Amino acid sequence: MSTLPTPQSPEPHGSPQRQSYRRKPRVAVVFGGRSSEHGVSVVTAASLLSAIDRDKYDVLPIGITTEGRWALTADDPARMAIADRKMPTVEQVTDQDGAVVLPVDPASREVVYTEAGAVPKALGEVDVVFPLLHGPYGEDGTLQGLLELSGVPYVGAGVLASAVGMDKEYMKRIFTSFGLAVGPYTVIRPRDWDRDRDAARDKVLVFAAEHGWPLFVKPARAGSSIGISKVDGPEGLDAAIIEARQHDPKVIVESLLRGREIECGVLEFEDGPRASLPAEIPPVTDHSFYDFEAKYIDSAEGIVPAPLTEEQTAEVRRLAVEAFDAASCEGLVRADFFLLDSGEFVINEINTMPGFTPISMYPRMWQETGVSYPELVDLLIQAALRRTTGLR
């Protein structure tokens, strides 16, 4: 049985928003989770645990298993890497059967470790949570809601922005309402498919007749390109919908946008959000599109900074901040665009907790803009410590 971390003391004093610490602020790094992006989250956590300033922060790594158990994990990034083209799991870095319990009383930030047949052990207070979960049950507002109830500050978007950033349909609806251009799409809701598959299929065929093939069929609430299919004609449609529904019963179908894929990072400073220099994702040669394996296994290279004109660079940075504000984001966002052949930028989606390894696009864009990976981690933690929970 691994040795548990000892409680930290003395405690901080001052207001929750701007505490003056007699000790180092304690950061709970939460990763893993129940979504299909579990392994991506573990890889992200390994990078952050390697980069966080241990002289400035005390760190408590907490992994959520694929079954949803909150586990105390080893602080060992080397055991959290991709190996033999396989993604790591939380189970690889925990050898304990107990569970970590976050506080449910806003008056206390005490984290407790419980194990069957043993007296619960206090692990000390947590001052801020760095949630590195990707996908549903973590990046979609669920964890953020728990932390709001607990009164524990956390890095990144709040409940609303997290939910909006996870649901591709409502994300596009909000962007449209704020005047941001989005590509054509249609949605197959769970009841549409369950009640009348023929009618749901016909809806997509009508959409294809207007916008053309190929189409991209996606889980509406998933990330990392998991469950996405490129469909070249009607014969592949049913299989693509069924594949997407393996990850989410709600499916979004998007038309092909012909243009360049451009990404831009947004980071919240004390004086407000700023955008990084953009990056370009070039066409991948060994994959039909920028899918999961291209992103994480074969590590397709992005171009940073993107080879754009000064005017185009300024425009995409402006639009990225507009998207950040439109969705009421906080902390950080990666905004993904298409630069169409017509010269117009169309926003595809935002990611409220983007991939965060040093080779991920979000940190690389900020590195090129003058913010190193360790500085980026520090800025995000400091922003969370300044922020209150609750209505703001």
N, C-alpha and C positions, 0 to 999 in steps of 0.2 A: 504494500500500500504506500503510495507516495505521501510525502510529508505535506501537510496543508500549509498555506501561507499563514503567517501570524498576523493578528490584528495590528493595525497601524495606529500610532498615537504620537503626540496629542492631536485633538481634533481641530478642524478649521474654525475660524470665528468670522463674524461679519455677515452681511446679507448674502442670500443664495446667489444673487446675480454677480456680485463682486466680492468674493471672499478673500480675506487676507490669511494665508496659510502659515501655520506654525510647522507644518510638514509639507512634503511634496504632495501635490494633487494626485489622487488615485484614479487611474483610468482603467475601466473594465473594457477589454477588447472582446466583443461578442461576435462569433463567427459560426459558420456551418449552416444549420437550419434544415427545414423540412422540404425545401424546394428542389427542383431539378438542377439548380445552380449551386448546390451544396459544395461541390469540389472547388468551384471557382472562388467561393468565399474563403475556403481554407487556404488556398494559394495566396489570396489577397492578404489574409491575416498574417501569414508567414512573413511577407514583405514588410508589413507595418510593424510587427514585433521586432524585426531586425533594425528598423530605422528610428523608432521612437527614442527620445532622449531620456535615458535611464537616470541621468543626473538631475533631471528636471521633474520627471514623473515616476510614480510607482505604478506598476502594471499588474493587472489581474486578468489573465486569459481565461475566457469562458467559452466553451464550445457547445453548440446545440446539435445533438445527434439527428440523424435522418428520421428518427422516431419522435423527436421533439424533447428529449431529456436535456436539461441544462447541466453540463458536466464541467468539473474543474479539470483543466487540461495542463499538460506540460508546456512550459515556456521554451519551446524547442523548435524554432523555425525550420531546422534541417529536416525534421520528420514530416513536414507539411508541404513537400514539393511534388510536382508531377514526376512520376517514375514509370518508365516503360509505357508511355502514352496513356497512363491511367491517372485519373484525378485522385487526390488524397481525400481522406475523410477525418472527421473529428475523432472517430473511434481509434485512429492511429496514434493519437496523442493524449489519450486518457486511459488509465488503467484502474479507475475507481468506479464503483457501482452506485455511489451516492449522487445527490443532485444539489445544484446551487439554486438558492431561492433569493430572488430580488426582494427588496422591501415593498410592501404595499401601503405603507403609511408614509405620507409626505413629510411627517415630522422626523423620520429616521431614514438614513441611507445605508443601514447595516445590511450586509450580505451574509447569508447563513448557508452553511453546508450541512446537509442532512444525509444520514445513512441508516439503513435498517438496523435496529437493535442498538443504536449508539445515540448518545446525547448530541443534539445539534451543536455545531461549532461556529462561532462568529468569525468571519473573515475580515472584519473591519468595514468601515464606510467606503462607499464609492462616490466620488465627486463628479464624475462624468463617464458616460458610456460612449464608446466608439463602435457603433453597430456596422459591422462589415458584411451583413447578410445581403444576398442578392435574391431577387424574386419574391414570390408570395411568402407569407408568414415571416416577414422580416423587413423587406424593403417597401412594403405596400401599405404602411401605416399601422399594422397590427402591433409590432414591437414599439413603435413610436407612441401609440396609445397607452400601452403598458407603462412606459417610462413617464408619460405625462401624469398618469394616475399616481405613480410612485413619487413624483416630484424630483426625478433625477435628470439633470441636464444631459443632453446627448448631441453628438455630432450629426449635422445634416438636416434634411428636410423634416418638417412636422407631419402631422397626421394627414392633413388635406393634400399637401404637395406630394407626399409619398404615395398616397392612393392614386392621385392624378397621374403621377409619373409611371405608375405600374399599369394603368389601364389605357391601352393605346387608343381606344375609341374616345374616351372622355378627354384624354390629353388633346387629341385633334380638335374636339369640339371647343375646348377652352382656347386653344391657339387661334382657331377661326374667329371666335368672338372678340379676340384682341387684335384682329387684323393681320395675323401671321398666315402666310400661304402654306397650305398642306396639300398633299397629293390626293387623288381620288381613292376612295375606299368604300367598302360595304361590310356589314357585320352579320354574322350568323349567331344568334343568341341560342342558349341551350334549348329553350322551348321550341325554337324554329326547327332545329334538327330532330329533336325527340318526337315532335308531333307530325311533321310532314317533311321527310327528307327530299322528296321530289320538288316541293315548293322551295325549299332552301337552296337546292341545287339550281333550280331555274332562276332564282334571284341572282346568283353568281353568274350564270350564263348571260343574263340580260346585262349585267355589269360588264362582262367581258366583251359583249357585242358593241358596247359603247366605247370602251377604253382599250380593247385589244388584249391579246396574249403576248407574253406570259403574264401570269399573276403570281403574287406571293401570298401564300396561305399561312397565317401565323396564329399561335395562341395569343389571345388578346392581352393576357396578363402574365407574361414570361419574358425572360431576357436571355442574353448571351447567344442569341440565334437558335436556341433550343426549340425543336418542334416545328421549325419553319421549312416549308417546301416551295420550290419554284415549279410552277405548273405551266406546261407549254400548250396544253389543250384540254378539252373536256374529259378525255379518257383518264387523266390523272387526278381529277378533281376530288372524287370521293376518298381516295387513299390519302390525299393531302389533308382533307378535313378531319378524317379519322386520326391521322398522326397528330395534328394540332390539338385535337380534343383529348389526347393522352395527357396533355399538360394543362389544359384549361378547357372547360366545356363551352366557353365563349371564344369564337373565332373571328378574326378580322382578315379581310381579303383586300390586298392593295394592288394597284396597277403598277407596272414597271415605269419608273421615272428615268429617262435617258439623260445622263449627266454624270458629273463627278461627285464622289462622296466626300464631304467636308465635315470635320468635327471641330468643336470649339469648347474649351473649358471655361466655366464660370466659378469664381471663388469669392466668398464674402469677406471683405475687409471691414475694419471699424467704420470706414466712411461709406460703405455700400459695396455692391457686387461689381467685380471687374472681369473682363474676358481675357483669356490667354490668346496668344498667337494660335491660329488654326492649324489643323493637320489635314492631310488628304489620305484616304484609303484607296490605294490604286487597285485596279481590277486584279483579281486573283486568277492565276493561270491553271491551278490544279483543282479548283473547286468551281461549281456553277455559280456560286455567290459567296459573300463573306459570312460563311457559316461557322458553327461552333469549332470545328476542327481547324479551320483556317485561322481563327482568332487565338485559340489556346494551345492546340497541339502542334500545328505546323508554324505557328507564330508569324503570320503574314505581316510584313513590315509596312507601317505607315510612314508617310513623308512629313517630317516636322522641320520647319514650318511648311505649310502648303504653298506651292508655287502659284500664288495669286497676285493680282495687281494690288497696289496700295488701296485703291478704292474698294476692291472686292474684300480685302482683308478687313478694312474698317467696317464695311457693311455687315459681314458675317459676325464680327465681334458685337456690333450693335444689336443684331437680331438675337444673338445668344443671351445677352442681358435682358432683352425684352421677353424672351421665353422664360427665363428665370423668374422675372417679376410676374408674368402672366399666371404662372402656376403657383405663385406664393412660395417659392423655394427659399431655402436657407442653407447656408454652409457651402454647398458645392453642387454642381450639375455639369454633366457633359451633354452638350446639345449637338445633335446630328442633323446635317443638312444634305440636300442635293443641290448642286449648282447646275441648273439645266442648260441645255445648249442655247437657250434664249438669253442666258445671262441672269435669270432670276434665281434667287435662293428660295428653296422650299424646305421647310423644317420637317424632318421625318419623325423624330422623337427626342425626348430628353431622358437621361438616366440620372436619378437622384443619388445613387451610390455606384458610380462607375467602377470598372476594374481598377485596382489600386496597386498593382505591382509596379516596380520601377520601369518596366518596359511597356506598361499599359499606356494607352494614348493620353489619358487625362494627366498623369504625372509628367509624361514626356512633353506635353504642350506647355505645362507650367515651368518645366526645366528650361525650355527654350525661351520662355518669357522672363526668366530670371529668378524663379523660385525653385530651390532644390527640393528633392523628395523629403528629407528630414524637416526642412522649413515648412513645407506644405502640411505635413502631419501636425507640426506645432501650431500653425495658424488655425487649422481646423479645430484643434482642441481648445485653443484660447477663445475662439469665437463661441464655442459651446459653453465654456465657463462664464462668458459674459452674458449669455442669454438666459432668460427665465423660462420655466415651463409654464403651462397654462395659456390663457388667451393673451395674444401679443400682436 
